[in-house]
Amino acid sequence: MSASGSLVCIGIFDGVHRGHQVLIDAGRIAADETGLGLTICTFDPHPYAVVKPNHVPKLISDISQRKQLLIDNGVDHVEVIAFTPEFASLSPRQFSQDYLKDQLNAQAVVVGSNFTYGRKASGDVDTLTNDGNQLGFAVKLVDLVQSDGTISSTRIRELILSGNVAAAAELLGRNFSLSGQVVQGDQRGRELGYPTANVEWDETLIVPADGVYAGYVNVAGDRLPAAISVGTNPQFGGKTQRVEAYVLDRTDLDLYGMRIGVEFVELMRPQEVFDSLAGYLTQIALDVAAIAQRLNSHPM
Protein backbone atom coordinates (compact mmCIF):
# COMPACT_ATOMS: atom_id res chain seq x y z
CA MET A 1 0.00 0.00 0.00
CA SER A 2 1.11 3.52 -0.72
CA ALA A 3 2.47 5.43 2.26
CA SER A 4 0.21 8.32 1.27
CA GLY A 5 -2.84 6.11 1.57
CA SER A 6 -4.82 3.81 -0.65
CA LEU A 7 -7.71 3.71 -3.03
CA VAL A 8 -9.86 0.79 -1.92
CA CYS A 9 -12.27 -1.36 -3.94
CA ILE A 10 -14.50 -3.56 -1.78
CA GLY A 11 -16.18 -6.83 -2.71
CA ILE A 12 -16.06 -10.62 -2.69
CA PHE A 13 -14.72 -10.74 -6.26
CA ASP A 14 -15.40 -14.47 -6.65
CA GLY A 15 -14.10 -15.41 -10.10
CA VAL A 16 -12.77 -11.88 -10.80
CA HIS A 17 -15.12 -11.77 -13.79
CA ARG A 18 -15.59 -9.04 -16.39
CA GLY A 19 -17.97 -7.12 -14.13
CA HIS A 20 -15.35 -7.10 -11.38
CA GLN A 21 -12.76 -6.04 -13.94
CA VAL A 22 -14.82 -2.93 -14.76
CA LEU A 23 -14.66 -1.98 -11.08
CA ILE A 24 -10.93 -2.76 -10.85
CA ASP A 25 -10.17 -0.77 -14.01
CA ALA A 26 -12.07 2.24 -12.63
CA GLY A 27 -10.12 1.91 -9.40
CA ARG A 28 -6.82 1.63 -11.25
CA ILE A 29 -7.48 4.78 -13.27
CA ALA A 30 -8.54 6.74 -10.18
CA ALA A 31 -5.56 5.47 -8.17
CA ASP A 32 -3.11 6.48 -10.90
CA GLU A 33 -4.68 9.93 -11.17
CA THR A 34 -4.27 10.53 -7.46
CA GLY A 35 -0.95 8.76 -6.89
CA LEU A 36 -2.50 6.21 -4.54
CA GLY A 37 -1.95 2.47 -4.37
CA LEU A 38 -4.89 0.29 -5.45
CA THR A 39 -6.07 -2.05 -2.70
CA ILE A 40 -8.78 -4.69 -2.97
CA CYS A 41 -10.61 -5.41 0.27
CA THR A 42 -12.15 -8.89 0.06
CA PHE A 43 -13.44 -11.53 2.45
CA ASP A 44 -12.86 -15.19 3.30
CA PRO A 45 -14.83 -17.33 3.80
CA HIS A 46 -17.78 -16.23 1.68
CA PRO A 47 -20.03 -14.05 3.90
CA TYR A 48 -22.94 -16.47 3.44
CA ALA A 49 -20.92 -19.06 5.41
CA VAL A 50 -21.68 -16.88 8.45
CA VAL A 51 -24.91 -15.03 7.67
CA LYS A 52 -26.72 -17.64 5.52
CA PRO A 53 -24.96 -20.97 6.18
CA ASN A 54 -27.65 -22.98 4.37
CA HIS A 55 -27.19 -20.95 1.17
CA VAL A 56 -23.41 -20.82 0.74
CA PRO A 57 -22.62 -20.90 -2.99
CA LYS A 58 -19.89 -23.06 -4.44
CA LEU A 59 -16.99 -20.79 -5.29
CA ILE A 60 -15.59 -20.09 -8.76
CA SER A 61 -12.13 -19.47 -7.30
CA ASP A 62 -10.48 -20.22 -3.97
CA ILE A 63 -8.84 -17.39 -2.06
CA SER A 64 -5.32 -18.03 -3.40
CA GLN A 65 -6.55 -18.06 -7.01
CA ARG A 66 -8.68 -14.98 -6.36
CA LYS A 67 -5.69 -13.06 -4.99
CA GLN A 68 -3.56 -14.00 -7.98
CA LEU A 69 -6.29 -13.02 -10.45
CA LEU A 70 -6.65 -9.65 -8.72
CA ILE A 71 -2.91 -9.00 -8.91
CA ASP A 72 -2.92 -10.09 -12.56
CA ASN A 73 -5.62 -7.46 -13.17
CA GLY A 74 -3.46 -4.61 -11.93
CA VAL A 75 -4.14 -4.50 -8.18
CA ASP A 76 -1.27 -3.42 -5.92
CA HIS A 77 -2.42 -5.05 -2.69
CA VAL A 78 -5.12 -7.52 -1.65
CA GLU A 79 -6.42 -7.27 1.90
CA VAL A 80 -8.29 -10.43 2.93
CA ILE A 81 -10.55 -9.91 5.93
CA ALA A 82 -11.63 -12.97 7.89
CA PHE A 83 -15.42 -12.96 7.73
CA THR A 84 -16.33 -14.09 11.26
CA PRO A 85 -19.54 -13.72 13.27
CA GLU A 86 -17.82 -10.87 15.13
CA PHE A 87 -16.97 -9.10 11.89
CA ALA A 88 -20.53 -9.65 10.58
CA SER A 89 -21.89 -7.86 13.67
CA LEU A 90 -20.00 -4.62 12.98
CA SER A 91 -22.08 -1.57 12.19
CA PRO A 92 -21.40 0.14 8.85
CA ARG A 93 -19.68 3.00 10.68
CA GLN A 94 -17.45 0.60 12.64
CA PHE A 95 -16.35 -1.07 9.39
CA SER A 96 -15.57 2.28 7.80
CA GLN A 97 -13.61 3.46 10.84
CA ASP A 98 -11.77 0.25 11.81
CA TYR A 99 -10.97 -1.12 8.38
CA LEU A 100 -11.25 1.54 5.68
CA LYS A 101 -9.74 4.41 7.67
CA ASP A 102 -7.57 2.89 10.40
CA GLN A 103 -6.34 -0.32 8.74
CA LEU A 104 -6.23 0.60 5.05
CA ASN A 105 -5.76 4.39 5.28
CA ALA A 106 -8.35 4.80 2.54
CA GLN A 107 -8.30 8.15 0.77
CA ALA A 108 -10.94 7.00 -1.72
CA VAL A 109 -13.30 4.02 -1.96
CA VAL A 110 -14.71 2.60 -5.20
CA VAL A 111 -17.78 0.34 -5.06
CA GLY A 112 -20.52 -0.93 -7.33
CA SER A 113 -23.83 0.89 -7.21
CA ASN A 114 -25.48 -2.12 -5.48
CA PHE A 115 -22.91 -2.20 -2.65
CA THR A 116 -24.07 -3.03 0.89
CA TYR A 117 -22.02 -3.51 4.07
CA GLY A 118 -22.18 -3.76 7.84
CA ARG A 119 -24.45 -5.70 10.16
CA LYS A 120 -27.35 -7.27 8.23
CA ALA A 121 -26.23 -5.32 5.13
CA SER A 122 -27.64 -2.19 6.75
CA GLY A 123 -25.15 0.11 5.03
CA ASP A 124 -25.35 1.20 1.39
CA VAL A 125 -23.69 3.73 -0.91
CA ASP A 126 -25.46 6.60 0.87
CA THR A 127 -24.20 5.60 4.33
CA LEU A 128 -20.73 4.92 2.89
CA THR A 129 -20.68 8.39 1.33
CA ASN A 130 -21.70 9.87 4.68
CA ASP A 131 -18.96 7.86 6.43
CA GLY A 132 -16.47 9.15 3.88
CA ASN A 133 -17.50 12.75 4.43
CA GLN A 134 -16.90 12.37 8.17
CA LEU A 135 -13.78 10.19 8.06
CA GLY A 136 -12.01 11.83 5.14
CA PHE A 137 -12.33 9.55 2.15
CA ALA A 138 -14.10 10.07 -1.17
CA VAL A 139 -16.59 7.55 -2.56
CA LYS A 140 -16.86 6.72 -6.25
CA LEU A 141 -19.68 4.58 -7.67
CA VAL A 142 -19.28 2.32 -10.71
CA ASP A 143 -22.29 1.07 -12.67
CA LEU A 144 -21.73 -2.65 -13.28
CA VAL A 145 -24.71 -3.20 -15.59
CA GLN A 146 -23.74 -4.38 -19.08
CA SER A 147 -25.83 -4.19 -22.27
CA ASP A 148 -26.96 -7.81 -21.82
CA GLY A 149 -27.58 -7.57 -18.09
CA THR A 150 -25.40 -7.65 -15.02
CA ILE A 151 -22.39 -9.96 -15.15
CA SER A 152 -22.56 -11.71 -11.80
CA SER A 153 -20.83 -14.58 -10.03
CA THR A 154 -24.28 -16.16 -9.56
CA ARG A 155 -24.94 -16.16 -13.31
CA ILE A 156 -21.51 -17.64 -14.01
CA ARG A 157 -22.05 -20.38 -11.42
CA GLU A 158 -25.34 -21.32 -13.10
CA LEU A 159 -23.59 -21.61 -16.48
CA ILE A 160 -20.79 -23.75 -15.05
CA LEU A 161 -23.23 -26.04 -13.24
CA SER A 162 -25.14 -26.54 -16.49
CA GLY A 163 -21.93 -27.39 -18.37
CA ASN A 164 -22.02 -24.24 -20.49
CA VAL A 165 -18.40 -23.40 -19.75
CA ALA A 166 -18.00 -21.58 -23.08
CA ALA A 167 -20.66 -19.01 -22.09
CA ALA A 168 -19.12 -18.78 -18.60
CA ALA A 169 -15.77 -17.96 -20.23
CA GLU A 170 -17.37 -15.03 -22.07
CA LEU A 171 -18.44 -13.53 -18.74
CA LEU A 172 -15.22 -14.40 -16.91
CA GLY A 173 -12.96 -13.08 -19.64
CA ARG A 174 -11.05 -16.39 -19.53
CA ASN A 175 -11.77 -20.11 -19.31
CA PHE A 176 -13.05 -21.49 -16.01
CA SER A 177 -10.31 -23.44 -14.23
CA LEU A 178 -10.52 -25.88 -11.33
CA SER A 179 -7.33 -26.50 -9.37
CA GLY A 180 -6.39 -29.38 -7.14
CA GLN A 181 -3.88 -32.07 -6.33
CA VAL A 182 -3.46 -35.14 -8.51
CA VAL A 183 -4.23 -38.27 -6.50
CA GLN A 184 -4.18 -41.94 -7.39
CA GLY A 185 -7.38 -43.25 -8.94
CA ASP A 186 -8.32 -46.68 -10.28
CA GLN A 187 -5.57 -46.45 -12.94
CA ARG A 188 -8.13 -47.85 -15.38
CA GLY A 189 -7.34 -45.10 -17.91
CA ARG A 190 -3.69 -46.16 -17.98
CA GLU A 191 -4.73 -49.74 -18.64
CA LEU A 192 -6.93 -48.58 -21.52
CA GLY A 193 -4.22 -46.41 -23.09
CA TYR A 194 -5.51 -43.06 -21.85
CA PRO A 195 -3.78 -42.28 -18.53
CA THR A 196 -5.67 -39.60 -16.66
CA ALA A 197 -4.81 -37.22 -13.84
CA ASN A 198 -7.41 -37.68 -11.12
CA VAL A 199 -7.87 -34.29 -9.44
CA GLU A 200 -8.84 -33.85 -5.81
CA TRP A 201 -10.40 -30.42 -5.32
CA ASP A 202 -11.59 -28.38 -2.36
CA GLU A 203 -15.26 -29.11 -1.70
CA THR A 204 -16.05 -25.39 -1.49
CA LEU A 205 -15.33 -25.03 -5.23
CA ILE A 206 -17.83 -25.37 -8.07
CA VAL A 207 -17.53 -28.23 -10.56
CA PRO A 208 -19.05 -28.28 -14.06
CA ALA A 209 -21.88 -30.62 -14.99
CA ASP A 210 -21.00 -34.25 -15.71
CA GLY A 211 -19.70 -34.75 -19.22
CA VAL A 212 -16.67 -34.78 -21.50
CA TYR A 213 -14.92 -31.44 -22.10
CA ALA A 214 -12.23 -30.00 -24.30
CA GLY A 215 -9.69 -28.11 -22.27
CA TYR A 216 -6.19 -27.84 -20.92
CA VAL A 217 -4.07 -29.02 -18.01
CA ASN A 218 -1.92 -26.28 -16.52
CA VAL A 219 1.08 -27.65 -14.64
CA ALA A 220 4.47 -26.16 -13.78
CA GLY A 221 4.08 -23.37 -16.32
CA ASP A 222 2.94 -25.63 -19.17
CA ARG A 223 -0.51 -25.50 -20.77
CA LEU A 224 -1.25 -28.90 -22.26
CA PRO A 225 -4.31 -29.76 -24.42
CA ALA A 226 -6.52 -32.27 -22.65
CA ALA A 227 -9.69 -34.33 -22.72
CA ILE A 228 -11.50 -33.83 -19.41
CA SER A 229 -14.10 -36.15 -17.90
CA VAL A 230 -16.41 -35.03 -15.09
CA GLY A 231 -18.70 -37.61 -13.54
CA THR A 232 -19.08 -40.82 -11.59
CA ASN A 233 -17.76 -43.07 -14.39
CA PRO A 234 -20.99 -45.13 -14.54
CA GLN A 235 -19.48 -47.33 -17.25
CA PHE A 236 -17.61 -49.06 -14.44
CA GLY A 237 -20.18 -48.62 -11.67
CA GLY A 238 -18.65 -45.55 -10.09
CA LYS A 239 -20.59 -43.61 -7.44
CA THR A 240 -18.37 -40.62 -6.62
CA GLN A 241 -18.00 -37.59 -8.85
CA ARG A 242 -14.51 -37.25 -10.25
CA VAL A 243 -12.60 -34.84 -12.44
CA GLU A 244 -10.07 -36.63 -14.63
CA ALA A 245 -7.91 -35.17 -17.40
CA TYR A 246 -6.06 -36.99 -20.17
CA VAL A 247 -3.30 -34.89 -21.73
CA LEU A 248 -3.61 -35.55 -25.45
CA ASP A 249 -0.99 -37.90 -26.92
CA ARG A 250 0.96 -38.11 -23.65
CA THR A 251 1.44 -41.37 -21.76
CA ASP A 252 4.72 -40.36 -20.12
CA LEU A 253 3.49 -37.82 -17.58
CA ASP A 254 3.79 -38.51 -13.86
CA LEU A 255 1.64 -35.91 -12.15
CA TYR A 256 0.90 -37.72 -8.86
CA GLY A 257 1.11 -35.35 -5.93
CA MET A 258 1.35 -32.26 -8.14
CA ARG A 259 -1.09 -29.36 -8.04
CA ILE A 260 -2.60 -28.69 -11.45
CA GLY A 261 -5.25 -26.48 -12.99
CA VAL A 262 -7.92 -28.09 -15.15
CA GLU A 263 -9.13 -25.50 -17.65
CA PHE A 264 -12.51 -26.07 -19.30
CA VAL A 265 -13.08 -24.79 -22.86
CA GLU A 266 -16.22 -26.52 -24.15
CA LEU A 267 -18.62 -29.34 -23.29
CA MET A 268 -18.34 -31.97 -26.04
CA ARG A 269 -20.97 -34.45 -24.85
CA PRO A 270 -22.83 -35.55 -21.71
CA GLN A 271 -21.81 -38.51 -19.61
CA GLU A 272 -22.96 -41.79 -21.19
CA VAL A 273 -22.94 -45.55 -20.60
CA PHE A 274 -22.09 -47.82 -23.54
CA ASP A 275 -23.17 -51.38 -24.29
CA SER A 276 -19.65 -52.77 -24.32
CA LEU A 277 -16.06 -51.93 -23.48
CA ALA A 278 -15.32 -51.86 -27.20
CA GLY A 279 -18.05 -49.25 -27.70
CA TYR A 280 -16.70 -47.23 -24.82
CA LEU A 281 -13.15 -47.28 -26.22
CA THR A 282 -14.41 -46.33 -29.68
CA GLN A 283 -16.17 -43.31 -28.20
CA ILE A 284 -13.05 -42.27 -26.26
CA ALA A 285 -11.03 -42.32 -29.49
CA LEU A 286 -13.71 -40.18 -31.16
CA ASP A 287 -13.72 -37.80 -28.18
CA VAL A 288 -9.95 -37.37 -28.26
CA ALA A 289 -9.97 -36.68 -32.01
CA ALA A 290 -12.85 -34.20 -31.72
CA ILE A 291 -11.21 -32.41 -28.77
CA ALA A 292 -7.88 -32.13 -30.60
CA GLN A 293 -9.66 -30.64 -33.60
CA ARG A 294 -11.63 -28.23 -31.39
CA LEU A 295 -8.53 -26.97 -29.60
CA ASN A 296 -6.48 -26.71 -32.79
CA SER A 297 -9.15 -24.86 -34.73
CA HIS A 298 -10.26 -22.44 -32.00
CA PRO A 299 -7.49 -22.13 -29.39
CA MET A 300 -8.43 -20.05 -26.36
C-alpha positions as CSV (number, residue, x, y, z in Angstrom):
1,M,0.0,0.0,0.0
2,S,1.1,3.5,-0.7
3,A,2.5,5.4,2.3
4,S,0.2,8.3,1.3
5,G,-2.8,6.1,1.6
6,S,-4.8,3.8,-0.7
7,L,-7.7,3.7,-3.0
8,V,-9.9,0.8,-1.9
9,C,-12.3,-1.4,-3.9
10,I,-14.5,-3.6,-1.8
11,G,-16.2,-6.8,-2.7
12,I,-16.1,-10.6,-2.7
13,F,-14.7,-10.7,-6.3
14,D,-15.4,-14.5,-6.7
15,G,-14.1,-15.4,-10.1
16,V,-12.8,-11.9,-10.8
17,H,-15.1,-11.8,-13.8
18,R,-15.6,-9.0,-16.4
19,G,-18.0,-7.1,-14.1
20,H,-15.4,-7.1,-11.4
21,Q,-12.8,-6.0,-13.9
22,V,-14.8,-2.9,-14.8
23,L,-14.7,-2.0,-11.1
24,I,-10.9,-2.8,-10.9
25,D,-10.2,-0.8,-14.0
26,A,-12.1,2.2,-12.6
27,G,-10.1,1.9,-9.4
28,R,-6.8,1.6,-11.3
29,I,-7.5,4.8,-13.3
30,A,-8.5,6.7,-10.2
31,A,-5.6,5.5,-8.2
32,D,-3.1,6.5,-10.9
33,E,-4.7,9.9,-11.2
34,T,-4.3,10.5,-7.5
35,G,-1.0,8.8,-6.9
36,L,-2.5,6.2,-4.5
37,G,-1.9,2.5,-4.4
38,L,-4.9,0.3,-5.4
39,T,-6.1,-2.1,-2.7
40,I,-8.8,-4.7,-3.0
41,C,-10.6,-5.4,0.3
42,T,-12.2,-8.9,0.1
43,F,-13.4,-11.5,2.5
44,D,-12.9,-15.2,3.3
45,P,-14.8,-17.3,3.8
46,H,-17.8,-16.2,1.7
47,P,-20.0,-14.0,3.9
48,Y,-22.9,-16.5,3.4
49,A,-20.9,-19.1,5.4
50,V,-21.7,-16.9,8.5
51,V,-24.9,-15.0,7.7
52,K,-26.7,-17.6,5.5
53,P,-25.0,-21.0,6.2
54,N,-27.6,-23.0,4.4
55,H,-27.2,-20.9,1.2
56,V,-23.4,-20.8,0.7
57,P,-22.6,-20.9,-3.0
58,K,-19.9,-23.1,-4.4
59,L,-17.0,-20.8,-5.3
60,I,-15.6,-20.1,-8.8
61,S,-12.1,-19.5,-7.3
62,D,-10.5,-20.2,-4.0
63,I,-8.8,-17.4,-2.1
64,S,-5.3,-18.0,-3.4
65,Q,-6.5,-18.1,-7.0
66,R,-8.7,-15.0,-6.4
67,K,-5.7,-13.1,-5.0
68,Q,-3.6,-14.0,-8.0
69,L,-6.3,-13.0,-10.4
70,L,-6.7,-9.7,-8.7
71,I,-2.9,-9.0,-8.9
72,D,-2.9,-10.1,-12.6
73,N,-5.6,-7.5,-13.2
74,G,-3.5,-4.6,-11.9
75,V,-4.1,-4.5,-8.2
76,D,-1.3,-3.4,-5.9
77,H,-2.4,-5.0,-2.7
78,V,-5.1,-7.5,-1.6
79,E,-6.4,-7.3,1.9
80,V,-8.3,-10.4,2.9
81,I,-10.5,-9.9,5.9
82,A,-11.6,-13.0,7.9
83,F,-15.4,-13.0,7.7
84,T,-16.3,-14.1,11.3
85,P,-19.5,-13.7,13.3
86,E,-17.8,-10.9,15.1
87,F,-17.0,-9.1,11.9
88,A,-20.5,-9.6,10.6
89,S,-21.9,-7.9,13.7
90,L,-20.0,-4.6,13.0
91,S,-22.1,-1.6,12.2
92,P,-21.4,0.1,8.8
93,R,-19.7,3.0,10.7
94,Q,-17.5,0.6,12.6
95,F,-16.4,-1.1,9.4
96,S,-15.6,2.3,7.8
97,Q,-13.6,3.5,10.8
98,D,-11.8,0.3,11.8
99,Y,-11.0,-1.1,8.4
100,L,-11.3,1.5,5.7
101,K,-9.7,4.4,7.7
102,D,-7.6,2.9,10.4
103,Q,-6.3,-0.3,8.7
104,L,-6.2,0.6,5.1
105,N,-5.8,4.4,5.3
106,A,-8.4,4.8,2.5
107,Q,-8.3,8.2,0.8
108,A,-10.9,7.0,-1.7
109,V,-13.3,4.0,-2.0
110,V,-14.7,2.6,-5.2
111,V,-17.8,0.3,-5.1
112,G,-20.5,-0.9,-7.3
113,S,-23.8,0.9,-7.2
114,N,-25.5,-2.1,-5.5
115,F,-22.9,-2.2,-2.7
116,T,-24.1,-3.0,0.9
117,Y,-22.0,-3.5,4.1
118,G,-22.2,-3.8,7.8
119,R,-24.5,-5.7,10.2
120,K,-27.4,-7.3,8.2
121,A,-26.2,-5.3,5.1
122,S,-27.6,-2.2,6.8
123,G,-25.2,0.1,5.0
124,D,-25.3,1.2,1.4
125,V,-23.7,3.7,-0.9
126,D,-25.5,6.6,0.9
127,T,-24.2,5.6,4.3
128,L,-20.7,4.9,2.9
129,T,-20.7,8.4,1.3
130,N,-21.7,9.9,4.7
131,D,-19.0,7.9,6.4
132,G,-16.5,9.1,3.9
133,N,-17.5,12.7,4.4
134,Q,-16.9,12.4,8.2
135,L,-13.8,10.2,8.1
136,G,-12.0,11.8,5.1
137,F,-12.3,9.5,2.2
138,A,-14.1,10.1,-1.2
139,V,-16.6,7.6,-2.6
140,K,-16.9,6.7,-6.3
141,L,-19.7,4.6,-7.7
142,V,-19.3,2.3,-10.7
143,D,-22.3,1.1,-12.7
144,L,-21.7,-2.7,-13.3
145,V,-24.7,-3.2,-15.6
146,Q,-23.7,-4.4,-19.1
147,S,-25.8,-4.2,-22.3
148,D,-27.0,-7.8,-21.8
149,G,-27.6,-7.6,-18.1
150,T,-25.4,-7.6,-15.0
151,I,-22.4,-10.0,-15.2
152,S,-22.6,-11.7,-11.8
153,S,-20.8,-14.6,-10.0
154,T,-24.3,-16.2,-9.6
155,R,-24.9,-16.2,-13.3
156,I,-21.5,-17.6,-14.0
157,R,-22.1,-20.4,-11.4
158,E,-25.3,-21.3,-13.1
159,L,-23.6,-21.6,-16.5
160,I,-20.8,-23.8,-15.1
161,L,-23.2,-26.0,-13.2
162,S,-25.1,-26.5,-16.5
163,G,-21.9,-27.4,-18.4
164,N,-22.0,-24.2,-20.5
165,V,-18.4,-23.4,-19.7
166,A,-18.0,-21.6,-23.1
167,A,-20.7,-19.0,-22.1
168,A,-19.1,-18.8,-18.6
169,A,-15.8,-18.0,-20.2
170,E,-17.4,-15.0,-22.1
171,L,-18.4,-13.5,-18.7
172,L,-15.2,-14.4,-16.9
173,G,-13.0,-13.1,-19.6
174,R,-11.1,-16.4,-19.5
175,N,-11.8,-20.1,-19.3
176,F,-13.0,-21.5,-16.0
177,S,-10.3,-23.4,-14.2
178,L,-10.5,-25.9,-11.3
179,S,-7.3,-26.5,-9.4
180,G,-6.4,-29.4,-7.1
181,Q,-3.9,-32.1,-6.3
182,V,-3.5,-35.1,-8.5
183,V,-4.2,-38.3,-6.5
184,Q,-4.2,-41.9,-7.4
185,G,-7.4,-43.3,-8.9
186,D,-8.3,-46.7,-10.3
187,Q,-5.6,-46.5,-12.9
188,R,-8.1,-47.8,-15.4
189,G,-7.3,-45.1,-17.9
190,R,-3.7,-46.2,-18.0
191,E,-4.7,-49.7,-18.6
192,L,-6.9,-48.6,-21.5
193,G,-4.2,-46.4,-23.1
194,Y,-5.5,-43.1,-21.9
195,P,-3.8,-42.3,-18.5
196,T,-5.7,-39.6,-16.7
197,A,-4.8,-37.2,-13.8
198,N,-7.4,-37.7,-11.1
199,V,-7.9,-34.3,-9.4
200,E,-8.8,-33.8,-5.8
201,W,-10.4,-30.4,-5.3
202,D,-11.6,-28.4,-2.4
203,E,-15.3,-29.1,-1.7
204,T,-16.0,-25.4,-1.5
205,L,-15.3,-25.0,-5.2
206,I,-17.8,-25.4,-8.1
207,V,-17.5,-28.2,-10.6
208,P,-19.1,-28.3,-14.1
209,A,-21.9,-30.6,-15.0
210,D,-21.0,-34.2,-15.7
211,G,-19.7,-34.7,-19.2
212,V,-16.7,-34.8,-21.5
213,Y,-14.9,-31.4,-22.1
214,A,-12.2,-30.0,-24.3
215,G,-9.7,-28.1,-22.3
216,Y,-6.2,-27.8,-20.9
217,V,-4.1,-29.0,-18.0
218,N,-1.9,-26.3,-16.5
219,V,1.1,-27.6,-14.6
220,A,4.5,-26.2,-13.8
221,G,4.1,-23.4,-16.3
222,D,2.9,-25.6,-19.2
223,R,-0.5,-25.5,-20.8
224,L,-1.3,-28.9,-22.3
225,P,-4.3,-29.8,-24.4
226,A,-6.5,-32.3,-22.7
227,A,-9.7,-34.3,-22.7
228,I,-11.5,-33.8,-19.4
229,S,-14.1,-36.2,-17.9
230,V,-16.4,-35.0,-15.1
231,G,-18.7,-37.6,-13.5
232,T,-19.1,-40.8,-11.6
233,N,-17.8,-43.1,-14.4
234,P,-21.0,-45.1,-14.5
235,Q,-19.5,-47.3,-17.3
236,F,-17.6,-49.1,-14.4
237,G,-20.2,-48.6,-11.7
238,G,-18.7,-45.5,-10.1
239,K,-20.6,-43.6,-7.4
240,T,-18.4,-40.6,-6.6
241,Q,-18.0,-37.6,-8.8
242,R,-14.5,-37.2,-10.2
243,V,-12.6,-34.8,-12.4
244,E,-10.1,-36.6,-14.6
245,A,-7.9,-35.2,-17.4
246,Y,-6.1,-37.0,-20.2
247,V,-3.3,-34.9,-21.7
248,L,-3.6,-35.5,-25.5
249,D,-1.0,-37.9,-26.9
250,R,1.0,-38.1,-23.6
251,T,1.4,-41.4,-21.8
252,D,4.7,-40.4,-20.1
253,L,3.5,-37.8,-17.6
254,D,3.8,-38.5,-13.9
255,L,1.6,-35.9,-12.2
256,Y,0.9,-37.7,-8.9
257,G,1.1,-35.4,-5.9
258,M,1.3,-32.3,-8.1
259,R,-1.1,-29.4,-8.0
260,I,-2.6,-28.7,-11.4
261,G,-5.2,-26.5,-13.0
262,V,-7.9,-28.1,-15.1
263,E,-9.1,-25.5,-17.7
264,F,-12.5,-26.1,-19.3
265,V,-13.1,-24.8,-22.9
266,E,-16.2,-26.5,-24.2
267,L,-18.6,-29.3,-23.3
268,M,-18.3,-32.0,-26.0
269,R,-21.0,-34.5,-24.9
270,P,-22.8,-35.5,-21.7
271,Q,-21.8,-38.5,-19.6
272,E,-23.0,-41.8,-21.2
273,V,-22.9,-45.5,-20.6
274,F,-22.1,-47.8,-23.5
275,D,-23.2,-51.4,-24.3
276,S,-19.7,-52.8,-24.3
277,L,-16.1,-51.9,-23.5
278,A,-15.3,-51.9,-27.2
279,G,-18.0,-49.2,-27.7
280,Y,-16.7,-47.2,-24.8
281,L,-13.2,-47.3,-26.2
282,T,-14.4,-46.3,-29.7
283,Q,-16.2,-43.3,-28.2
284,I,-13.0,-42.3,-26.3
285,A,-11.0,-42.3,-29.5
286,L,-13.7,-40.2,-31.2
287,D,-13.7,-37.8,-28.2
288,V,-10.0,-37.4,-28.3
289,A,-10.0,-36.7,-32.0
290,A,-12.9,-34.2,-31.7
291,I,-11.2,-32.4,-28.8
292,A,-7.9,-32.1,-30.6
293,Q,-9.7,-30.6,-33.6
294,R,-11.6,-28.2,-31.4
295,L,-8.5,-27.0,-29.6
296,N,-6.5,-26.7,-32.8
297,S,-9.2,-24.9,-34.7
298,H,-10.3,-22.4,-32.0
299,P,-7.5,-22.1,-29.4
300,M,-8.4,-20.1,-26.4
